[in-house]
Amino acid sequence: MSLQSIINAPKVLVDDKTAAAQLDVTPGTLAAWRSTGRYNLPFVKVGRKVRYRQADLDTWLDKRRQASGATA
């Protein structure tokens, strides 16, 4: 993927329920991660609402992929 394609990519935002479903966690878990900083999962505040960029979710998941090793 080129730098230009990244810049031109649409910035799709999903709500916390959609993001949680994609990650197979609850919205409450995402809230805990945000408040504690447990994981470096970027989010966007729009007023009182929390949104996640789809590209950030995809990148976060890619960084956590492991080919082998312990699951801890």
Phi, psi and omega in degrees: 000129182276162179300319181297321179292328176293316180296320183275352182296142178295146182259078182286128177253139176237152179281174184293329179292318179293316178298317180298318179297320179295326182267358181059044174228175178269158173302328177296324176296316178299320178298318178295318178299320180294315186287329182265344184071023184301316178238148180274069180254104183298145176218166182237133174263127176238095189065237177270351185274149177250133178229154177237138174283132180303321180297323178293321177297315180298316179295317180299316178296318179299321180292336182268357181292137179232138179277326180198177176109184182290153180266000183284000000 
